[in-house]
Amino acid sequence: MTPAINAAKKAKIKYTVHEYDHDPAAPSFGVEAAEKLGVPPGRVFKTLVVDAGGTLAVAVVPVLLKLDLKAMAKAVGAKKAAMAEVKVVERTTGYVVGGVSPLGQKKRLPTVLDASAQGLDSLFVSGGRRGLDIELAPADLAALTRASFAAIAR
């Protein structure tokens, strides 16, 4: 299993692993996951890594929405934020882009979960590789990643 699945297992939380055949030509990994898993895209969240004033941070937002970089910067106490470079993301998290999970990263980064997640019973995030998602309660995801909730998507 992946470090993300191992982290959930170790924490003894309730979770479900969902696998699907990933199409490398898919224009959006998150939308592809929603379609192939047959769940509303509002329940599937993508994991993005930003550089917030020289500090890396993780944003977890619904796949159909965009990350509001100003809101993310504010949420982590930085003046501004920009998307982190792919090589930095992969080296820091231990995952390849398109399969970055908020769980089980090599280095624990400050994490912000979009406030829209709070109204859900469960959500789906990457399980640590393309074609693998993990479904869990937003509160469990927040607890495992020490995430805060903020309105960071638009």
C-alpha positions as CSV (number, residue, x, y, z in Angstrom):
1,M,0.0,0.0,0.0
2,T,0.9,3.6,-0.2
3,P,2.2,5.9,2.6
4,A,-1.3,7.5,2.6
5,I,-3.2,4.3,3.1
6,N,-0.6,3.2,5.7
7,A,-1.2,6.5,7.6
8,A,-4.9,6.0,7.7
9,K,-4.5,2.4,8.8
10,K,-2.1,3.3,11.5
11,A,-4.4,6.0,12.8
12,K,-7.3,3.4,13.0
13,I,-9.8,5.7,11.4
14,K,-12.7,4.6,9.2
15,Y,-11.7,4.8,5.5
16,T,-12.4,3.1,2.2
17,V,-9.9,2.6,-0.6
18,H,-11.2,3.1,-4.2
19,E,-9.2,2.1,-7.2
20,Y,-9.9,2.8,-10.9
21,D,-8.1,2.5,-14.2
22,H,-6.3,5.8,-14.7
23,D,-6.2,7.3,-18.2
24,P,-2.9,9.1,-18.6
25,A,-4.6,11.3,-21.2
26,A,-7.2,12.6,-18.8
27,P,-7.2,16.4,-18.7
28,S,-8.1,16.5,-15.0
29,F,-7.1,13.7,-12.6
30,G,-9.7,14.8,-10.0
31,V,-12.6,15.0,-12.5
32,E,-11.5,11.6,-13.9
33,A,-11.6,10.2,-10.4
34,A,-15.1,11.5,-9.8
35,E,-16.4,10.1,-13.1
36,K,-14.8,6.7,-12.7
37,L,-15.8,6.3,-9.1
38,G,-19.3,7.5,-9.8
39,V,-19.4,10.2,-7.1
40,P,-20.3,13.9,-7.3
41,P,-17.2,16.0,-8.1
42,G,-17.9,18.2,-5.1
43,R,-16.9,15.2,-2.9
44,V,-13.5,14.7,-4.6
45,F,-10.7,17.0,-3.5
46,K,-7.3,17.7,-5.0
47,T,-4.1,18.2,-3.1
48,L,-2.0,21.3,-4.1
49,V,1.3,22.4,-2.7
50,V,2.0,26.1,-2.5
51,D,5.0,28.2,-1.6
52,A,3.7,30.7,1.0
53,G,6.4,33.3,1.6
54,G,9.1,30.7,1.5
55,T,7.3,28.0,3.4
56,L,5.5,25.1,1.7
57,A,1.9,24.4,2.6
58,V,-0.8,22.0,1.4
59,A,-4.2,23.1,0.1
60,V,-7.0,20.6,-0.2
61,V,-9.8,21.9,-2.5
62,P,-12.7,20.5,-4.5
63,V,-11.6,19.3,-8.0
64,L,-14.0,21.6,-9.8
65,L,-12.8,24.7,-8.0
66,K,-9.6,26.7,-8.2
67,L,-7.4,27.5,-5.3
68,D,-7.6,31.2,-4.2
69,L,-3.9,31.9,-3.6
70,K,-4.7,35.1,-1.7
71,A,-7.1,33.2,0.7
72,M,-4.5,30.4,1.1
73,A,-1.8,32.9,2.0
74,K,-4.0,34.5,4.5
75,A,-5.0,31.1,6.0
76,V,-1.3,30.2,6.6
77,G,-0.3,33.7,7.7
78,A,1.8,34.6,4.7
79,K,1.7,37.8,2.6
80,K,1.4,35.8,-0.7
81,A,1.4,32.3,-2.1
82,A,2.2,30.7,-5.4
83,M,2.1,27.2,-6.7
84,A,5.2,25.3,-5.8
85,E,7.4,23.9,-8.5
86,V,6.7,20.3,-9.5
87,K,10.2,19.0,-8.5
88,V,9.9,20.6,-5.1
89,V,6.4,19.1,-4.6
90,E,7.5,15.6,-5.5
91,R,10.7,15.8,-3.5
92,T,8.9,17.2,-0.4
93,T,5.8,15.0,-0.4
94,G,7.2,11.8,-1.8
95,Y,4.4,11.6,-4.4
96,V,4.2,12.3,-8.1
97,V,2.0,15.2,-9.2
98,G,-1.4,13.9,-10.0
99,G,-1.1,11.5,-7.1
100,V,-0.2,13.7,-4.2
101,S,-2.1,12.8,-1.1
102,P,-2.5,15.0,1.9
103,L,-1.8,11.9,4.0
104,G,1.6,10.2,4.5
105,Q,3.8,12.9,3.0
106,K,7.5,12.6,3.6
107,K,7.5,16.0,5.4
108,R,4.6,17.3,7.4
109,L,3.5,20.6,5.9
110,P,0.9,23.1,7.2
111,T,-2.4,22.0,5.7
112,V,-5.6,23.9,4.9
113,L,-8.8,22.1,4.0
114,D,-11.4,24.1,2.1
115,A,-14.3,25.0,4.4
116,S,-16.8,23.3,1.9
117,A,-15.5,19.9,3.2
118,Q,-17.1,20.5,6.6
119,G,-20.6,19.9,5.3
120,L,-19.7,16.5,3.9
121,D,-20.0,13.1,5.6
122,S,-17.0,11.9,3.6
123,L,-14.7,13.1,0.9
124,F,-12.3,11.5,-1.5
125,V,-8.6,12.5,-1.8
126,S,-5.7,10.9,-3.6
127,G,-4.5,7.7,-2.0
128,G,-1.0,8.3,-3.1
129,R,-0.9,7.4,-6.7
130,R,-2.9,8.0,-9.8
131,G,-6.0,5.7,-10.0
132,L,-6.2,5.4,-6.2
133,D,-8.4,7.4,-3.9
134,I,-9.2,7.2,-0.2
135,E,-12.6,8.1,1.2
136,L,-12.7,9.4,4.7
137,A,-14.5,11.9,7.0
138,P,-13.3,15.5,6.7
139,A,-12.7,15.6,10.5
140,D,-10.5,12.6,10.3
141,L,-8.5,14.1,7.4
142,A,-8.1,17.3,9.4
143,A,-7.0,15.4,12.5
144,L,-4.5,13.3,10.6
145,T,-2.9,16.3,8.8
146,R,-3.4,18.8,11.6
147,A,-5.3,20.8,9.0
148,S,-7.3,24.0,9.6
149,F,-10.5,24.8,7.7
150,A,-10.7,28.0,5.6
151,A,-12.5,29.2,2.5
152,I,-9.6,28.8,0.1
153,A,-11.4,27.7,-3.1
154,R,-13.4,29.8,-5.6
